[in-house]
Amino acid sequence: MFRRTFWFTAGAAAGVWATTKVNRKLRQLTPESLAAQAANKAIDAGHKLKDFALDVRTGMVRREAELGEALGLEAPADPALPAPRRLAAIEYTERPRTGTTRHTPNPHNRNEDH
């Protein structure tokens, strides 16, 4: 009698454990849960990428300082010199408008009738 009770209890406990395990796994595989897991992994990847970029930047600054010391480029800039200017890659000059809406043909445009 004791053996039957033991095995009945063991079977019932195994069934409850298996049912709980399967239900937990099914909840993990719902679309909402999968989307949340993907979002968490994307956020973690973004943090890791940011940390990597900061490490690269720190190493770059440190290496630039080492090279500047080795080459003697750490001299302070002369305050009498003007600040460096950034040049525009493409200069755009607007033509003055003559007030007419007449179309003037472009001599280099091959799509127009001449």
A tleap script that builds the chain and sets N, CA, C and O, in Angstrom:
source leaprc.protein.ff14SB
mol = sequence {
  NMET PHE ARG ARG THR PHE TRP PHE THR ALA
  GLY ALA ALA ALA GLY VAL TRP ALA THR THR
  LYS VAL ASN ARG LYS LEU ARG GLN LEU THR
  PRO GLU SER LEU ALA ALA GLN ALA ALA ASN
  LYS ALA ILE ASP ALA GLY HIE LYS LEU LYS
  ASP PHE ALA LEU ASP VAL ARG THR GLY MET
  VAL ARG ARG GLU ALA GLU LEU GLY GLU ALA
  LEU GLY LEU GLU ALA PRO ALA ASP PRO ALA
  LEU PRO ALA PRO ARG ARG LEU ALA ALA ILE
  GLU TYR THR GLU ARG PRO ARG THR GLY THR
  THR ARG HIE THR PRO ASN PRO HIE ASN ARG
  ASN GLU ASP CHIE
}
set mol.1.N position { 0.809 -1.179 0.000 }
set mol.1.CA position { 0.000 0.000 0.000 }
set mol.1.C position { 0.864 1.260 0.000 }
set mol.1.O position { 0.562 2.233 -0.691 }
set mol.2.N position { 1.935 1.229 0.778 }
set mol.2.CA position { 2.828 2.385 0.842 }
set mol.2.C position { 3.512 2.621 -0.507 }
set mol.2.O position { 3.713 3.770 -0.900 }
set mol.3.N position { 3.872 1.543 -1.225 }
set mol.3.CA position { 4.531 1.690 -2.526 }
set mol.3.C position { 3.595 2.339 -3.527 }
set mol.3.O position { 4.017 3.204 -4.295 }
set mol.4.N position { 2.363 1.946 -3.533 }
set mol.4.CA position { 1.394 2.525 -4.460 }
set mol.4.C position { 1.194 4.015 -4.182 }
set mol.4.O position { 1.124 4.814 -5.116 }
set mol.5.N position { 1.106 4.383 -2.945 }
set mol.5.CA position { 0.942 5.785 -2.575 }
set mol.5.C position { 2.170 6.592 -2.985 }
set mol.5.O position { 2.054 7.709 -3.489 }
set mol.6.N position { 3.341 6.013 -2.763 }
set mol.6.CA position { 4.584 6.698 -3.140 }
set mol.6.C position { 4.623 6.952 -4.640 }
set mol.6.O position { 4.897 8.076 -5.062 }
set mol.7.N position { 4.355 5.931 -5.460 }
set mol.7.CA position { 4.435 6.085 -6.901 }
set mol.7.C position { 3.315 6.981 -7.428 }
set mol.7.O position { 3.526 7.728 -8.384 }
set mol.8.N position { 2.155 6.920 -6.834 }
set mol.8.CA position { 1.077 7.813 -7.230 }
set mol.8.C position { 1.477 9.263 -6.971 }
set mol.8.O position { 1.276 10.120 -7.831 }
set mol.9.N position { 2.036 9.546 -5.803 }
set mol.9.CA position { 2.474 10.902 -5.450 }
set mol.9.C position { 3.620 11.349 -6.350 }
set mol.9.O position { 3.653 12.495 -6.799 }
set mol.10.N position { 4.555 10.446 -6.612 }
set mol.10.CA position { 5.682 10.789 -7.490 }
set mol.10.C position { 5.184 11.096 -8.899 }
set mol.10.O position { 5.661 12.046 -9.519 }
set mol.11.N position { 4.249 10.327 -9.411 }
set mol.11.CA position { 3.685 10.571 -10.742 }
set mol.11.C position { 2.921 11.882 -10.801 }
set mol.11.O position { 3.043 12.638 -11.765 }
set mol.12.N position { 2.136 12.147 -9.771 }
set mol.12.CA position { 1.385 13.408 -9.737 }
set mol.12.C position { 2.340 14.601 -9.677 }
set mol.12.O position { 2.122 15.606 -10.353 }
set mol.13.N position { 3.387 14.493 -8.875 }
set mol.13.CA position { 4.370 15.586 -8.778 }
set mol.13.C position { 5.086 15.778 -10.112 }
set mol.13.O position { 5.310 16.913 -10.533 }
set mol.14.N position { 5.451 14.676 -10.784 }
set mol.14.CA position { 6.115 14.792 -12.088 }
set mol.14.C position { 5.181 15.418 -13.112 }
set mol.14.O position { 5.624 16.212 -13.941 }
set mol.15.N position { 3.898 15.079 -13.072 }
set mol.15.CA position { 2.929 15.672 -13.987 }
set mol.15.C position { 2.762 17.163 -13.752 }
set mol.15.O position { 2.706 17.936 -14.708 }
set mol.16.N position { 2.682 17.576 -12.500 }
set mol.16.CA position { 2.572 19.001 -12.180 }
set mol.16.C position { 3.825 19.742 -12.616 }
set mol.16.O position { 3.744 20.835 -13.176 }
set mol.17.N position { 4.988 19.143 -12.357 }
set mol.17.CA position { 6.253 19.782 -12.747 }
set mol.17.C position { 6.342 19.937 -14.263 }
set mol.17.O position { 6.722 20.998 -14.758 }
set mol.18.N position { 5.988 18.873 -15.007 }
set mol.18.CA position { 6.050 18.919 -16.470 }
set mol.18.C position { 5.046 19.924 -17.024 }
set mol.18.O position { 5.367 20.663 -17.955 }
set mol.19.N position { 3.853 19.962 -16.477 }
set mol.19.CA position { 2.838 20.912 -16.944 }
set mol.19.C position { 3.296 22.347 -16.704 }
set mol.19.O position { 3.138 23.208 -17.570 }
set mol.20.N position { 3.853 22.596 -15.550 }
set mol.20.CA position { 4.361 23.936 -15.243 }
set mol.20.C position { 5.476 24.325 -16.199 }
set mol.20.O position { 5.524 25.454 -16.687 }
set mol.21.N position { 6.376 23.378 -16.465 }
set mol.21.CA position { 7.499 23.646 -17.356 }
set mol.21.C position { 7.010 23.947 -18.777 }
set mol.21.O position { 7.491 24.889 -19.405 }
set mol.22.N position { 6.072 23.169 -19.283 }
set mol.22.CA position { 5.536 23.370 -20.634 }
set mol.22.C position { 4.796 24.705 -20.717 }
set mol.22.O position { 4.970 25.440 -21.689 }
set mol.23.N position { 3.979 25.030 -19.720 }
set mol.23.CA position { 3.250 26.309 -19.741 }
set mol.23.C position { 4.204 27.496 -19.713 }
set mol.23.O position { 3.970 28.501 -20.384 }
set mol.24.N position { 5.269 27.382 -18.944 }
set mol.24.CA position { 6.259 28.459 -18.882 }
set mol.24.C position { 6.924 28.641 -20.244 }
set mol.24.O position { 7.129 29.772 -20.686 }
set mol.25.N position { 7.263 27.535 -20.911 }
set mol.25.CA position { 7.903 27.604 -22.228 }
set mol.25.C position { 6.935 28.174 -23.263 }
set mol.25.O position { 7.345 28.948 -24.128 }
set mol.26.N position { 5.668 27.804 -23.187 }
set mol.26.CA position { 4.678 28.344 -24.114 }
set mol.26.C position { 4.497 29.848 -23.936 }
set mol.26.O position { 4.318 30.572 -24.915 }
set mol.27.N position { 4.542 30.317 -22.698 }
set mol.27.CA position { 4.445 31.765 -22.465 }
set mol.27.C position { 5.654 32.492 -23.035 }
set mol.27.O position { 5.532 33.634 -23.479 }
set mol.28.N position { 6.821 31.849 -23.031 }
set mol.28.CA position { 8.019 32.481 -23.591 }
set mol.28.C position { 7.950 32.575 -25.113 }
set mol.28.O position { 8.623 33.414 -25.712 }
set mol.29.N position { 7.153 31.733 -25.735 }
set mol.29.CA position { 7.099 31.696 -27.192 }
set mol.29.C position { 5.932 32.471 -27.778 }
set mol.29.O position { 5.675 32.359 -28.977 }
set mol.30.N position { 5.218 33.251 -26.982 }
set mol.30.CA position { 4.149 34.093 -27.518 }
set mol.30.C position { 4.773 35.250 -28.283 }
set mol.30.O position { 5.899 35.643 -27.978 }
set mol.31.N position { 4.074 35.807 -29.270 }
set mol.31.CA position { 4.640 36.917 -30.046 }
set mol.31.C position { 5.045 38.116 -29.180 }
set mol.31.O position { 6.066 38.752 -29.442 }
set mol.32.N position { 4.254 38.423 -28.159 }
set mol.32.CA position { 4.590 39.563 -27.297 }
set mol.32.C position { 5.884 39.306 -26.545 }
set mol.32.O position { 6.721 40.198 -26.411 }
set mol.33.N position { 6.044 38.084 -26.055 }
set mol.33.CA position { 7.250 37.739 -25.316 }
set mol.33.C position { 8.470 37.737 -26.225 }
set mol.33.O position { 9.542 38.205 -25.841 }
set mol.34.N position { 8.300 37.203 -27.444 }
set mol.34.CA position { 9.425 37.194 -28.387 }
set mol.34.C position { 9.824 38.619 -28.777 }
set mol.34.O position { 11.010 38.922 -28.915 }
set mol.35.N position { 8.830 39.490 -28.955 }
set mol.35.CA position { 9.136 40.886 -29.293 }
set mol.35.C position { 9.869 41.567 -28.146 }
set mol.35.O position { 10.812 42.327 -28.373 }
set mol.36.N position { 9.440 41.299 -26.914 }
set mol.36.CA position { 10.113 41.897 -25.760 }
set mol.36.C position { 11.549 41.387 -25.638 }
set mol.36.O position { 12.459 42.154 -25.326 }
set mol.37.N position { 11.749 40.095 -25.885 }
set mol.37.CA position { 13.109 39.533 -25.828 }
set mol.37.C position { 13.993 40.157 -26.903 }
set mol.37.O position { 15.149 40.490 -26.645 }
set mol.38.N position { 13.444 40.316 -28.118 }
set mol.38.CA position { 14.220 40.924 -29.204 }
set mol.38.C position { 14.573 42.370 -28.869 }
set mol.38.O position { 15.692 42.814 -29.128 }
set mol.39.N position { 13.623 43.103 -28.295 }
set mol.39.CA position { 13.890 44.497 -27.926 }
set mol.39.C position { 14.971 44.569 -26.856 }
set mol.39.O position { 15.854 45.424 -26.922 }
set mol.40.N position { 14.909 43.682 -25.876 }
set mol.40.CA position { 15.943 43.679 -24.824 }
set mol.40.C position { 17.315 43.365 -25.399 }
set mol.40.O position { 18.311 43.979 -25.016 }
set mol.41.N position { 17.367 42.406 -26.321 }
set mol.41.CA position { 18.653 42.065 -26.929 }
set mol.41.C position { 19.183 43.212 -27.788 }
set mol.41.O position { 20.389 43.458 -27.825 }
set mol.42.N position { 18.285 43.912 -28.477 }
set mol.42.CA position { 18.706 45.057 -29.278 }
set mol.42.C position { 19.250 46.170 -28.387 }
set mol.42.O position { 20.247 46.808 -28.724 }
set mol.43.N position { 18.603 46.399 -27.267 }
set mol.43.CA position { 19.076 47.428 -26.329 }
set mol.43.C position { 20.445 47.044 -25.772 }
set mol.43.O position { 21.338 47.885 -25.672 }
set mol.44.N position { 20.605 45.772 -25.410 }
set mol.44.CA position { 21.903 45.309 -24.903 }
set mol.44.C position { 22.989 45.464 -25.963 }
set mol.44.O position { 24.106 45.885 -25.660 }
set mol.45.N position { 22.654 45.121 -27.214 }
set mol.45.CA position { 23.632 45.263 -28.298 }
set mol.45.C position { 24.001 46.732 -28.492 }
set mol.45.O position { 25.163 47.053 -28.740 }
set mol.46.N position { 23.016 47.621 -28.380 }
set mol.46.CA position { 23.291 49.055 -28.504 }
set mol.46.C position { 24.217 49.553 -27.407 }
set mol.46.O position { 25.113 50.357 -27.662 }
set mol.47.N position { 24.002 49.076 -26.185 }
set mol.47.CA position { 24.885 49.473 -25.080 }
set mol.47.C position { 26.299 48.951 -25.299 }
set mol.47.O position { 27.275 49.659 -25.051 }
set mol.48.N position { 26.405 47.715 -25.764 }
set mol.48.CA position { 27.735 47.151 -26.021 }
set mol.48.C position { 28.438 47.906 -27.136 }
set mol.48.O position { 29.640 48.156 -27.051 }
set mol.49.N position { 27.700 48.276 -28.189 }
set mol.49.CA position { 28.284 49.030 -29.289 }
set mol.49.C position { 28.727 50.411 -28.824 }
set mol.49.O position { 29.782 50.894 -29.235 }
set mol.50.N position { 27.933 51.050 -27.974 }
set mol.50.CA position { 28.297 52.367 -27.441 }
set mol.50.C position { 29.563 52.263 -26.593 }
set mol.50.O position { 30.463 53.094 -26.713 }
set mol.51.N position { 29.634 51.237 -25.732 }
set mol.51.CA position { 30.832 51.042 -24.911 }
set mol.51.C position { 32.058 50.803 -25.786 }
set mol.51.O position { 33.138 51.321 -25.503 }
set mol.52.N position { 31.888 50.018 -26.848 }
set mol.52.CA position { 33.000 49.766 -27.758 }
set mol.52.C position { 33.466 51.062 -28.423 }
set mol.52.O position { 34.665 51.320 -28.517 }
set mol.53.N position { 32.516 51.871 -28.879 }
set mol.53.CA position { 32.880 53.135 -29.528 }
set mol.53.C position { 33.603 54.061 -28.551 }
set mol.53.O position { 34.560 54.737 -28.928 }
set mol.54.N position { 33.151 54.095 -27.304 }
set mol.54.CA position { 33.831 54.933 -26.306 }
set mol.54.C position { 35.245 54.417 -26.024 }
set mol.54.O position { 36.173 55.207 -25.853 }
set mol.55.N position { 35.406 53.085 -25.977 }
set mol.55.CA position { 36.738 52.525 -25.778 }
set mol.55.C position { 37.664 52.859 -26.946 }
set mol.55.O position { 38.833 53.189 -26.746 }
set mol.56.N position { 37.137 52.771 -28.158 }
set mol.56.CA position { 37.937 53.108 -29.342 }
set mol.56.C position { 38.330 54.576 -29.306 }
set mol.56.O position { 39.478 54.921 -29.586 }
set mol.57.N position { 37.381 55.442 -28.963 }
set mol.57.CA position { 37.674 56.874 -28.912 }
set mol.57.C position { 38.732 57.185 -27.851 }
set mol.57.O position { 39.634 57.989 -28.086 }
set mol.58.N position { 38.617 56.547 -26.688 }
set mol.58.CA position { 39.597 56.763 -25.626 }
set mol.58.C position { 40.982 56.313 -26.073 }
set mol.58.O position { 41.971 57.015 -25.864 }
set mol.59.N position { 41.041 55.131 -26.691 }
set mol.59.CA position { 42.326 54.639 -27.193 }
set mol.59.C position { 42.899 55.539 -28.273 }
set mol.59.O position { 44.111 55.741 -28.343 }
set mol.60.N position { 42.022 56.080 -29.121 }
set mol.60.CA position { 42.476 56.960 -30.195 }
set mol.60.C position { 43.074 58.247 -29.616 }
set mol.60.O position { 44.125 58.707 -30.062 }
set mol.61.N position { 42.397 58.818 -28.626 }
set mol.61.CA position { 42.905 60.050 -28.008 }
set mol.61.C position { 44.236 59.786 -27.311 }
set mol.61.O position { 45.165 60.588 -27.396 }
set mol.62.N position { 44.313 58.648 -26.621 }
set mol.62.CA position { 45.561 58.311 -25.935 }
set mol.62.C position { 46.697 58.110 -26.944 }
set mol.62.O position { 47.813 58.577 -26.720 }
set mol.63.N position { 46.418 57.422 -28.048 }
set mol.63.CA position { 47.457 57.184 -29.062 }
set mol.63.C position { 47.857 58.485 -29.750 }
set mol.63.O position { 49.035 58.688 -30.047 }
set mol.64.N position { 46.894 59.368 -30.007 }
set mol.64.CA position { 47.229 60.667 -30.598 }
set mol.64.C position { 48.149 61.458 -29.674 }
set mol.64.O position { 49.089 62.106 -30.134 }
set mol.65.N position { 47.876 61.403 -28.370 }
set mol.65.CA position { 48.731 62.110 -27.415 }
set mol.65.C position { 50.136 61.519 -27.418 }
set mol.65.O position { 51.120 62.257 -27.363 }
set mol.66.N position { 50.237 60.186 -27.481 }
set mol.66.CA position { 51.560 59.546 -27.528 }
set mol.66.C position { 52.311 59.954 -28.785 }
set mol.66.O position { 53.499 60.271 -28.722 }
set mol.67.N position { 51.636 59.949 -29.916 }
set mol.67.CA position { 52.297 60.336 -31.170 }
set mol.67.C position { 52.660 61.813 -31.162 }
set mol.67.O position { 53.714 62.200 -31.668 }
set mol.68.N position { 51.789 62.639 -30.587 }
set mol.68.CA position { 52.102 64.069 -30.509 }
set mol.68.C position { 53.331 64.319 -29.658 }
set mol.68.O position { 54.157 65.168 -29.994 }
set mol.69.N position { 53.461 63.587 -28.557 }
set mol.69.CA position { 54.664 63.724 -27.721 }
set mol.69.C position { 55.894 63.252 -28.461 }
set mol.69.O position { 56.941 63.898 -28.420 }
set mol.70.N position { 55.768 62.121 -29.142 }
set mol.70.CA position { 56.926 61.555 -29.846 }
set mol.70.C position { 57.384 62.455 -30.986 }
set mol.70.O position { 58.582 62.546 -31.256 }
set mol.71.N position { 56.452 63.118 -31.655 }
set mol.71.CA position { 56.807 63.966 -32.793 }
set mol.71.C position { 56.983 65.427 -32.408 }
set mol.71.O position { 57.351 66.245 -33.251 }
set mol.72.N position { 56.732 65.765 -31.165 }
set mol.72.CA position { 56.893 67.147 -30.716 }
set mol.72.C position { 55.810 68.065 -31.242 }
set mol.72.O position { 56.063 69.247 -31.479 }
set mol.73.N position { 54.612 67.548 -31.430 }
set mol.73.CA position { 53.515 68.356 -31.967 }
set mol.73.C position { 52.635 68.950 -30.880 }
set mol.73.O position { 51.574 69.498 -31.178 }
set mol.74.N position { 53.050 68.853 -29.648 }
set mol.74.CA position { 52.226 69.329 -28.539 }
set mol.74.C position { 52.474 70.799 -28.219 }
set mol.74.O position { 52.074 71.272 -27.155 }
set mol.75.N position { 53.129 71.532 -29.125 }
set mol.75.CA position { 53.394 72.952 -28.889 }
set mol.75.C position { 52.080 73.719 -28.928 }
set mol.75.O position { 51.241 73.438 -29.783 }
set mol.76.N position { 51.875 74.685 -28.026 }
set mol.76.CA position { 50.625 75.443 -28.038 }
set mol.76.C position { 50.526 76.303 -29.288 }
set mol.76.O position { 51.539 76.770 -29.810 }
set mol.77.N position { 49.326 76.506 -29.758 }
set mol.77.CA position { 49.111 77.322 -30.958 }
set mol.77.C position { 49.403 78.785 -30.643 }
set mol.77.O position { 49.184 79.244 -29.522 }
set mol.78.N position { 49.902 79.511 -31.643 }
set mol.78.CA position { 50.215 80.926 -31.485 }
set mol.78.C position { 48.904 81.714 -31.426 }
set mol.78.O position { 48.116 81.648 -32.369 }
set mol.79.N position { 48.647 82.462 -30.336 }
set mol.79.CA position { 47.374 83.183 -30.229 }
set mol.79.C position { 47.253 84.321 -31.233 }
set mol.79.O position { 46.152 84.832 -31.442 }
set mol.80.N position { 48.362 84.738 -31.867 }
set mol.80.CA position { 48.283 85.830 -32.817 }
set mol.80.C position { 47.720 85.365 -34.153 }
set mol.80.O position { 47.265 86.189 -34.947 }
set mol.81.N position { 47.743 84.078 -34.413 }
set mol.81.CA position { 47.224 83.569 -35.678 }
set mol.81.C position { 45.703 83.470 -35.626 }
set mol.81.O position { 45.138 83.157 -34.578 }
set mol.82.N position { 45.041 83.732 -36.741 }
set mol.82.CA position { 43.585 83.602 -36.744 }
set mol.82.C position { 43.179 82.123 -36.690 }
set mol.82.O position { 43.965 81.227 -36.997 }
set mol.83.N position { 41.957 81.911 -36.298 }
set mol.83.CA position { 41.448 80.546 -36.233 }
set mol.83.C position { 41.341 79.976 -37.644 }
set mol.83.O position { 41.037 80.715 -38.580 }
set mol.84.N position { 41.583 78.692 -37.814 }
set mol.84.CA position { 41.475 78.112 -39.156 }
set mol.84.C position { 40.038 78.162 -39.663 }
set mol.84.O position { 39.085 77.968 -38.909 }
set mol.85.N position { 39.909 78.431 -40.973 }
set mol.85.CA position { 38.599 78.525 -41.601 }
set mol.85.C position { 38.251 77.225 -42.278 }
set mol.85.O position { 39.115 76.548 -42.834 }
set mol.86.N position { 37.004 76.886 -42.231 }
set mol.86.CA position { 36.551 75.709 -42.973 }
set mol.86.C position { 36.112 76.178 -44.346 }
set mol.86.O position { 35.327 77.119 -44.466 }
set mol.87.N position { 36.610 75.534 -45.368 }
set mol.87.CA position { 36.243 75.892 -46.728 }
set mol.87.C position { 35.025 75.096 -47.157 }
set mol.87.O position { 34.886 73.920 -46.819 }
set mol.88.N position { 34.160 75.737 -47.891 }
set mol.88.CA position { 32.990 75.039 -48.410 }
set mol.88.C position { 33.425 74.108 -49.527 }
set mol.88.O position { 34.261 74.471 -50.355 }
set mol.89.N position { 32.863 72.919 -49.550 }
set mol.89.CA position { 33.220 71.960 -50.587 }
set mol.89.C position { 32.706 72.423 -51.940 }
set mol.89.O position { 33.394 72.262 -52.948 }
set mol.90.N position { 31.512 72.994 -51.981 }
set mol.90.CA position { 30.938 73.496 -53.223 }
set mol.90.C position { 30.428 74.901 -52.942 }
set mol.90.O position { 29.625 75.119 -52.035 }
set mol.91.N position { 30.895 75.820 -53.715 }
set mol.91.CA position { 30.406 77.182 -53.543 }
set mol.91.C position { 29.195 77.378 -54.437 }
set mol.91.O position { 29.230 77.030 -55.618 }
set mol.92.N position { 28.143 77.924 -53.893 }
set mol.92.CA position { 26.917 78.155 -54.639 }
set mol.92.C position { 26.702 79.651 -54.730 }
set mol.92.O position { 26.575 80.336 -53.716 }
set mol.93.N position { 26.663 80.146 -55.943 }
set mol.93.CA position { 26.371 81.563 -56.138 }
set mol.93.C position { 25.048 81.658 -56.878 }
set mol.93.O position { 24.877 81.060 -57.940 }
set mol.94.N position { 24.148 82.385 -56.333 }
set mol.94.CA position { 22.829 82.529 -56.927 }
set mol.94.C position { 22.869 83.634 -57.960 }
set mol.94.O position { 23.386 84.721 -57.702 }
set mol.95.N position { 22.316 83.350 -59.144 }
set mol.95.CA position { 22.279 84.366 -60.196 }
set mol.95.C position { 21.169 85.369 -59.896 }
set mol.95.O position { 20.106 84.991 -59.403 }
set mol.96.N position { 21.405 86.618 -60.185 }
set mol.96.CA position { 20.331 87.603 -59.955 }
set mol.96.C position { 19.181 87.352 -60.920 }
set mol.96.O position { 19.394 87.020 -62.087 }
set mol.97.N position { 17.980 87.510 -60.428 }
set mol.97.CA position { 16.805 87.296 -61.264 }
set mol.97.C position { 16.490 88.571 -62.039 }
set mol.97.O position { 16.626 89.685 -61.532 }
set mol.98.N position { 16.074 88.372 -63.257 }
set mol.98.CA position { 15.796 89.525 -64.108 }
set mol.98.C position { 14.341 89.935 -64.038 }
set mol.98.O position { 13.973 90.973 -64.586 }
set mol.99.N position { 13.508 89.156 -63.383 }
set mol.99.CA position { 12.113 89.527 -63.261 }
set mol.99.C position { 11.251 88.896 -64.330 }
set mol.99.O position { 10.027 89.012 -64.258 }
set mol.100.N position { 11.822 88.239 -65.310 }
set mol.100.CA position { 11.026 87.593 -66.358 }
set mol.100.C position { 10.912 86.116 -66.036 }
set mol.100.O position { 11.780 85.533 -65.386 }
set mol.101.N position { 9.843 85.534 -66.495 }
set mol.101.CA position { 9.645 84.110 -66.280 }
set mol.101.C position { 9.980 83.324 -67.537 }
set mol.101.O position { 9.675 82.135 -67.627 }
set mol.102.N position { 10.594 83.969 -68.490 }
set mol.102.CA position { 10.956 83.350 -69.752 }
set mol.102.C position { 12.055 82.326 -69.524 }
set mol.102.O position { 13.006 82.575 -68.784 }
set mol.103.N position { 11.917 81.175 -70.162 }
set mol.103.CA position { 12.905 80.111 -70.024 }
set mol.103.C position { 14.046 80.354 -70.993 }
set mol.103.O position { 13.825 80.489 -72.196 }
set mol.104.N position { 15.257 80.411 -70.480 }
set mol.104.CA position { 16.430 80.555 -71.351 }
set mol.104.C position { 17.037 79.182 -71.532 }
set mol.104.O position { 17.390 78.540 -70.543 }
set mol.105.N position { 17.169 78.713 -72.744 }
set mol.105.CA position { 17.686 77.362 -72.975 }
set mol.105.C position { 19.151 77.256 -72.585 }
set mol.105.O position { 19.933 78.191 -72.756 }
set mol.106.N position { 19.487 76.124 -72.070 }
set mol.106.CA position { 20.859 75.823 -71.705 }
set mol.106.C position { 21.549 75.269 -72.949 }
set mol.106.O position { 21.061 74.294 -73.521 }
set mol.107.N position { 22.685 75.864 -73.397 }
set mol.107.CA position { 23.323 75.386 -74.633 }
set mol.107.C position { 23.907 73.972 -74.492 }
set mol.107.O position { 24.192 73.325 -75.500 }
set mol.108.N position { 24.085 73.489 -73.265 }
set mol.108.CA position { 24.679 72.162 -73.069 }
set mol.108.C position { 23.636 71.078 -72.870 }
set mol.108.O position { 23.989 69.909 -72.713 }
set mol.109.N position { 22.361 71.437 -72.874 }
set mol.109.CA position { 21.311 70.468 -72.648 }
set mol.109.C position { 20.933 69.850 -73.992 }
set mol.109.O position { 20.438 70.559 -74.867 }
set mol.110.N position { 21.151 68.565 -74.177 }
set mol.110.CA position { 20.888 67.904 -75.425 }
set mol.110.C position { 19.431 67.460 -75.565 }
set mol.110.O position { 19.038 66.973 -76.625 }
set mol.111.N position { 18.637 67.618 -74.526 }
set mol.111.CA position { 17.253 67.182 -74.576 }
set mol.111.C position { 16.313 68.236 -75.142 }
set mol.111.O position { 15.135 67.955 -75.360 }
set mol.112.N position { 16.804 69.427 -75.380 }
set mol.112.CA position { 15.949 70.497 -75.897 }
set mol.112.C position { 16.071 70.577 -77.414 }
set mol.112.O position { 17.111 70.263 -77.994 }
set mol.113.N position { 14.999 70.998 -78.024 }
set mol.113.CA position { 15.056 71.218 -79.474 }
set mol.113.C position { 15.809 72.507 -79.741 }
set mol.113.O position { 15.609 73.512 -79.059 }
set mol.114.N position { 16.673 72.467 -80.737 }
set mol.114.CA position { 17.486 73.658 -81.051 }
set mol.114.C position { 17.044 74.267 -82.332 }
set mol.114.O position { 17.605 75.274 -82.763 }
savepdb mol mol.pdb
quit
